[in-house]
Amino acid sequence: MAGDLFDAAAQAIEDHAGLDRLAARGTLRLSLKQAGLDPQKLSVLQLRAVFEKLMPRELEARGVAEAVDVCRSAIAAIASAASGGERAAESPDDIFRRLGGD
């Protein structure tokens, strides 16, 4: 499921931000690394935290306009695609508290 979430998230970035496949996947990997998350062990809640806290800045750095709105659309698409398969996970606040940010 987690690998599928990574792929769904990368596809959502590609679709909503207009980045090509390589740029979308690379941007996602960089954001996950900053959050200390393993792409193979993702939950929707973890992705939501990344898309709320880190991804807007990464997308803006790549020239994506309205990055916050793009992130909202992308996470909605990811959550919709993954509905029903969510496992228990940390909340976004727990993840960033652990990382010392907030």
C-alpha positions in Angstrom: 0.0 0.0 0.0 2.8 2.5 0.9 4.5 2.1 -2.5 1.1 2.7 -4.1 0.8 5.9 -2.0 4.1 7.1 -3.1 3.1 6.5 -6.8 -0.3 8.1 -6.2 1.3 11.2 -4.6 3.9 11.5 -7.4 1.1 11.2 -10.0 -0.9 13.9 -8.1 2.1 16.2 -8.1 2.5 15.6 -11.8 -1.2 16.2 -12.6 -1.8 19.2 -10.4 1.6 21.0 -10.5 2.4 20.4 -14.1 5.8 18.9 -13.3 7.1 16.0 -15.4 7.4 12.5 -13.9 11.0 12.7 -12.9 10.6 16.2 -11.3 7.4 15.1 -9.5 9.0 12.0 -8.0 12.2 13.8 -7.1 10.4 16.6 -5.4 8.3 14.1 -3.4 11.4 12.2 -2.4 13.2 15.3 -1.2 10.2 16.4 0.9 9.9 12.9 2.4 13.6 12.9 3.2 13.3 16.3 5.0 10.4 14.8 7.0 12.4 11.7 7.9 9.9 9.4 6.2 10.5 6.2 4.2 8.7 6.3 0.9 7.9 2.5 1.3 6.2 3.0 4.7 3.9 6.0 4.1 0.4 6.6 5.3 -2.1 9.1 4.0 -1.7 11.1 7.2 2.0 11.3 6.8 1.6 12.5 3.2 -0.9 15.1 4.3 1.6 16.5 6.7 4.3 16.6 4.0 1.9 18.3 1.6 0.8 20.8 4.2 4.2 21.7 5.7 6.9 21.0 3.2 5.6 20.5 -0.3 4.3 24.1 -0.9 7.9 25.5 -0.4 9.4 22.8 -2.7 6.9 23.5 -5.4 7.3 27.2 -5.2 11.1 26.7 -5.6 10.3 24.9 -8.8 8.2 27.7 -10.2 4.8 26.2 -9.5 2.2 29.0 -9.1 -0.4 28.7 -6.3 1.5 25.9 -4.6 -0.7 25.7 -1.5 -3.8 25.2 -3.7 -1.9 22.6 -5.8 -1.0 20.7 -2.6 -4.6 20.8 -1.4 -5.8 19.4 -4.7 -3.1 16.7 -4.7 -3.7 15.5 -1.2 -7.5 15.3 -1.9 -6.8 13.1 -4.9 -4.4 10.9 -2.9 -6.9 10.6 0.0 -9.7 9.7 -2.4 -7.6 7.1 -4.2 -6.5 5.5 -0.8 -9.8 5.6 1.0 -10.5 2.5 3.0 -6.9 1.3 3.0 -5.5 3.7 5.6 -3.6 2.1 8.5 -3.1 3.8 11.9 -0.3 6.3 11.8 1.1 9.4 13.5 -0.8 12.6 13.1 0.9 15.4 11.1 1.6 17.3 14.3 3.3 14.2 15.8 5.6 13.9 12.8 6.7 17.5 12.9 7.0 17.6 16.6 9.4 14.6 16.3 11.4 16.5 13.7 11.6 19.6 15.9 9.5 21.8 13.6 6.0 23.1 13.8 
